[in-house]
Amino acid sequence: MAQSDSPQSLPPVDLEGLVARSGDLKSELVAFAQSPRFARRLDARLAETEDRLGFLDEGSAIATIDHFALQHRLADGSTVVERFVSQRRPPLTRDERATLLGWRDVIEGLFEVRGGDRGAVLLHNLLDDLVYRVRSNLGPRALSKLRKGMFATARLVPLHPRTDVWLVSGNLTTYPADDGPELAQAATQTLSANPQLLRRNPEMLRKGWEMQAEARADFIALFGTDILVLDPGEARDQLREYHQHRQDKALAELDDRATAEARSSGPSLDELSTLPEGLLDADTIAVICDETEGICYYADFGRLDALFTDPALVGDRAHLALLRDYLNDDSVSPMVIRRLVQRHPANADAVFRSLLRKPAFSWERDGEELLRRRKKSHYDREPLPSITPVGTRLAELLRSQRRHKA
């Protein structure tokens, strides 16, 4: 039986040669992505970028093309770079294939320049709190404008699986050191919206889960449960009480100067207690502080809870229609359906038999398969904490911005 080569048995990577070669490979790949076979799909991506930004300049066009070539999924699930690697003639070498396929692993970040290292520049990503050794396939002069203390936004891709070198992919935009505090605020917003950016740093992920577990423990300690079913006004009041409790607990651990700074710079209780748009007209709202998903909000949960409390309500089409909507809506987590069953396990079979018109349905036997079929995307996602920690340097920049505003 043939065995694959172990890393120890493979010849060392020609680092300089591969960096230089990557420039030619990237040019070929971009030309392939812009070929007539992909024109309609690429034009659609460029139009989306223009609609989102309100303009399409050279930098945003380059970033869109780069994303299309490396990350966009085609109809069959493959990427353009995978098509290029498989179809390129003459065939690529083993190292060239490894390089190109590695480019699917893109890092988009806000970086602070740490300095130089063996012909590369060291960039500290403020989002995942890791340092990357970066080269350019355009040569050292392409990075010569970077000075220690400056900031840059960029897309990075690995040079080769057997090196620790990364390449700039597309444009690199630089900012002076004085822009750091303002950039830090944008970085925190990016992290909050995209917690998956922490996946490269196990320590940051661990910290995020710990923070989420502590927040949930506080919720349960305050309310005696991890789920509240209330009308919108009551939900807002309870959230305000919860966030006041969390703030008081955090401030008690700070000294007087830090406490004053935190009070003046943090979000207000009104901001923290604002319900998501679209929930204010609901009859009831479930506020769930889940172990995995954090604090979640679900409209009209009380009607579903009543349905599972009294299965005779299956005769009311409105109740069944709401449960059907929950089951079919991809934005509704499987966790919520499980919660309803856990609250009323004896009645789950009767409710789902009526909903699905399947007299033999058994939640214990068929429930999980039903959720996997109706909510497949949720099972394809990596669980991530809803609370995103920030690294030490990003925290320093945020404090600097707050002091400046004060």
Secondary structure by P-SEA (a helix, b strand, c coil): cccccccccccccaaaaaaaaaaaaaaaaaaaaacccaaaaaaaaaaaaaaacccccaaaaaaaaaaaaccccccccccaaaaaaacccccccaaaaaaaaacccccccbbbbccccccbbbbbcccccccccccccccccccccccccbbbbbbbbbccccccccccccbbbbbcccaaaaaaaaaaaaaaaccccccccaaaaaaaaaaaaaaaaaaaaacccccccccaaaaaaaaaaaaaaaaaaaaaaccaaaaaaaaacccccccccccccccccccbbbbcccccccbbbbcaaaaaaaaaacccccccaaaaaaaaaaaacccccaaaaaaaaaaccccaaaaaaaaaccccccccccaaaaaaaaccccccccccccbbbbcaaaaaaaaaaaaaac
